[in-house]
Amino acid sequence: MKTVDKILHTIKREGVVTAKQLADDLSITTMGARQHLQSLEEEGVLAFHDVKAKVGRPTRHWSLTQIGHDKFTDRHGELTIQVIDAVEQLFGAEGLAKVTAEREAKTLEAYQAAMQACDSIESKLVTLVELRESEGYMAEFEATPEGYMLYENHCPICKAARKCRNLCDSELTIFQTLLGEDYDVTRTEHIIDGQRRCAYKIIARR
């Protein structure tokens, strides 16, 4: 992967980065990182804001513009939207609901098969992240004082999800079913609502 692509993927995952962070992550010089960032800013791919430091000059923080986000592929895009429209026109809202329900059932079946050997919430999350990562969601999770957070830094079905919100509802249902009755799964950030990623809080029920 080219250095520029690595930079874009890092910013997509992290949301906001500095040249120093990029240099450390990618093992390049800070000057080299700044040159790449400035070139991408000139192309309209990145934007920056300066954060005042306690001592010295402000620190420049870089993030993706909408043009930058659009560089990450939507695996289904316009074709899927056309299919959704056709299903809705031919079979109505009820028919579209049946299609999304079938997709949900098939996805859940495949994920459950992959998780057969998982015997803890951590092992389930590791497997879930691997599955979602392989599908292009740029997924990761972390432990928190309350429980866990699952992050998806990219949505490869974003255009379809904007057209059919049932797809997002379906994914939340899948996560809840997979992680079991002992945990509550709540979406706290949502890409199609304008936030940079989808985030899910996972906490144990009491």
C-alpha positions as CSV (number, residue, x, y, z in Angstrom):
1,M,0.0,0.0,0.0
2,K,1.3,3.5,-0.9
3,T,2.2,5.9,1.8
4,V,-0.7,8.2,0.8
5,D,-3.2,5.3,1.1
6,K,-1.7,4.4,4.5
7,I,-2.2,7.9,5.6
8,L,-5.8,8.0,4.5
9,H,-6.6,4.7,6.1
10,T,-5.0,5.8,9.4
11,I,-7.1,9.0,9.4
12,K,-10.2,7.1,8.5
13,R,-9.7,4.9,11.6
14,E,-8.5,7.5,14.0
15,G,-10.7,10.4,12.9
16,V,-8.2,13.2,13.6
17,V,-4.4,12.9,13.6
18,T,-1.3,15.1,13.8
19,A,1.8,14.8,11.6
20,K,3.8,13.5,14.5
21,Q,1.3,10.7,15.1
22,L,1.3,9.7,11.5
23,A,5.1,9.8,11.4
24,D,5.3,7.5,14.4
25,D,2.6,5.1,13.1
26,L,4.0,4.8,9.6
27,S,7.7,5.1,10.5
28,I,8.3,8.1,8.3
29,T,9.8,11.5,9.1
30,T,7.5,14.2,10.5
31,M,8.5,16.5,7.6
32,G,7.5,13.8,5.1
33,A,4.2,13.3,6.9
34,R,3.5,17.1,6.7
35,Q,4.3,17.2,3.0
36,H,1.8,14.4,2.3
37,L,-0.8,16.0,4.5
38,Q,-0.4,19.4,2.8
39,S,-0.7,17.8,-0.7
40,L,-3.9,16.0,0.3
41,E,-5.2,19.2,1.7
42,E,-4.6,21.0,-1.6
43,E,-6.5,18.2,-3.3
44,G,-9.5,18.8,-1.0
45,V,-9.1,15.4,0.6
46,L,-8.1,16.6,4.0
47,A,-8.8,19.6,6.2
48,F,-7.1,20.8,9.4
49,H,-7.8,22.8,12.5
50,D,-5.2,24.1,15.0
51,V,-5.4,23.3,18.7
52,K,-3.7,25.8,21.0
53,A,-0.9,24.2,23.1
54,K,0.0,25.2,26.7
55,V,3.5,25.9,25.5
56,G,4.8,26.7,22.0
57,R,2.9,26.8,18.7
58,P,-0.6,25.4,18.1
59,T,-0.8,21.7,17.1
60,R,-2.3,21.1,13.6
61,H,-4.9,18.3,13.6
62,W,-5.9,16.7,10.2
63,S,-9.2,15.0,9.3
64,L,-11.0,13.8,6.1
65,T,-13.3,16.0,4.2
66,Q,-16.3,14.6,2.4
67,I,-14.2,14.1,-0.7
68,G,-11.8,12.2,1.5
69,H,-14.5,9.9,2.9
70,D,-15.8,9.4,-0.6
71,K,-12.5,7.8,-1.6
72,F,-13.4,4.8,0.5
73,T,-15.5,2.5,-1.6
74,D,-19.2,1.7,-1.2
75,R,-19.3,-1.9,-2.2
76,H,-22.9,-1.8,-3.5
77,G,-23.6,1.8,-4.3
78,E,-25.9,2.9,-7.0
79,L,-26.8,-0.7,-8.2
80,T,-28.1,-1.6,-4.7
81,I,-30.2,1.5,-4.6
82,Q,-31.7,0.6,-7.9
83,V,-32.5,-2.9,-6.6
84,I,-34.0,-1.5,-3.4
85,D,-36.2,0.9,-5.5
86,A,-37.3,-2.0,-7.8
87,V,-38.2,-4.3,-4.9
88,E,-40.2,-1.5,-3.2
89,Q,-42.0,-0.6,-6.4
90,L,-42.8,-4.3,-7.2
91,F,-43.6,-5.6,-3.8
92,G,-44.1,-2.5,-1.6
93,A,-42.7,-1.8,1.9
94,E,-43.7,-5.2,3.1
95,G,-41.7,-6.9,0.3
96,L,-38.6,-4.7,1.1
97,A,-38.9,-5.6,4.8
98,K,-39.0,-9.3,3.9
99,V,-35.8,-8.9,1.8
100,T,-33.9,-7.2,4.7
101,A,-35.2,-9.8,7.1
102,E,-33.8,-12.6,4.9
103,R,-30.5,-10.8,4.7
104,E,-30.5,-10.5,8.4
105,A,-31.2,-14.2,8.9
106,K,-28.4,-15.2,6.5
107,T,-25.9,-12.9,8.0
108,L,-26.8,-14.0,11.5
109,E,-26.5,-17.7,10.5
110,A,-23.0,-17.1,9.0
111,Y,-21.8,-15.1,12.1
112,Q,-23.1,-17.7,14.5
113,A,-21.3,-20.5,12.7
114,A,-18.1,-18.5,12.9
115,M,-18.6,-18.0,16.7
116,Q,-19.3,-21.6,17.6
117,A,-16.1,-21.9,19.5
118,C,-16.3,-18.6,21.3
119,D,-16.8,-19.0,25.0
120,S,-16.5,-15.4,26.3
121,I,-17.7,-11.9,25.3
122,E,-14.1,-11.0,24.4
123,S,-13.7,-13.9,22.0
124,K,-17.0,-13.1,20.4
125,L,-15.9,-9.5,19.9
126,V,-12.6,-10.6,18.4
127,T,-14.4,-12.8,15.9
128,L,-17.1,-10.2,15.1
129,V,-14.4,-7.6,14.4
130,E,-12.6,-10.1,12.1
131,L,-15.9,-10.8,10.2
132,R,-16.7,-7.1,9.9
133,E,-13.2,-6.2,8.9
134,S,-13.2,-8.7,6.1
135,E,-16.4,-7.1,4.8
136,G,-14.9,-3.6,4.7
137,Y,-16.2,-2.0,7.9
138,M,-12.8,-1.1,9.3
139,A,-13.9,-2.5,12.6
140,E,-12.2,-2.6,16.0
141,F,-13.2,-2.8,19.7
142,E,-11.9,-1.7,23.0
143,A,-12.6,-2.4,26.7
144,T,-14.0,0.5,28.7
145,P,-14.7,1.0,32.4
146,E,-18.4,0.3,31.6
147,G,-17.9,-2.6,29.3
148,Y,-16.8,-2.5,25.6
149,M,-17.1,-0.2,22.6
150,L,-17.3,-1.6,19.0
151,Y,-16.3,0.8,16.3
152,E,-16.9,0.7,12.5
153,N,-14.9,3.4,10.9
154,H,-16.3,2.8,7.4
155,C,-19.7,1.6,6.1
156,P,-19.4,-0.3,2.7
157,I,-23.2,-0.2,2.3
158,C,-23.6,3.4,3.3
159,K,-25.6,4.5,0.2
160,A,-28.0,1.5,0.5
161,A,-28.4,2.1,4.3
162,R,-29.3,5.8,3.7
163,K,-32.0,4.5,1.3
164,C,-33.2,1.7,3.5
165,R,-32.7,2.3,7.3
166,N,-33.9,-1.3,8.0
167,L,-30.4,-2.4,7.0
168,C,-28.9,-0.5,10.0
169,D,-31.7,-1.7,12.3
170,S,-30.9,-5.2,11.2
171,E,-27.2,-4.9,12.0
172,L,-28.0,-3.7,15.5
173,T,-30.3,-6.7,16.0
174,I,-27.6,-9.1,14.8
175,F,-25.0,-7.7,17.2
176,Q,-27.5,-7.9,20.1
177,T,-28.4,-11.5,19.2
178,L,-24.7,-12.6,18.8
179,L,-23.6,-11.1,22.1
180,G,-26.4,-12.6,24.1
181,E,-29.0,-11.7,26.6
182,D,-26.4,-10.8,29.3
183,Y,-25.4,-7.7,27.4
184,D,-27.1,-4.5,26.1
185,V,-25.9,-3.2,22.7
186,T,-26.6,0.5,22.0
187,R,-25.6,2.5,18.9
188,T,-24.0,5.8,20.1
189,E,-22.7,7.1,16.8
190,H,-24.1,6.6,13.3
191,I,-22.4,7.4,9.9
192,I,-25.7,8.0,8.1
193,D,-26.6,10.6,10.7
194,G,-23.5,12.6,9.8
195,Q,-21.0,11.2,12.3
196,R,-17.6,9.9,11.2
197,R,-18.2,6.3,12.3
198,C,-20.7,3.9,13.8
199,A,-20.1,3.1,17.4
200,Y,-21.8,0.6,19.7
201,K,-21.7,0.6,23.5
202,I,-21.8,-3.0,25.0
203,I,-22.5,-3.2,28.7
204,A,-23.5,-6.1,31.0
205,R,-27.1,-6.2,32.2
206,R,-27.6,-6.1,35.9
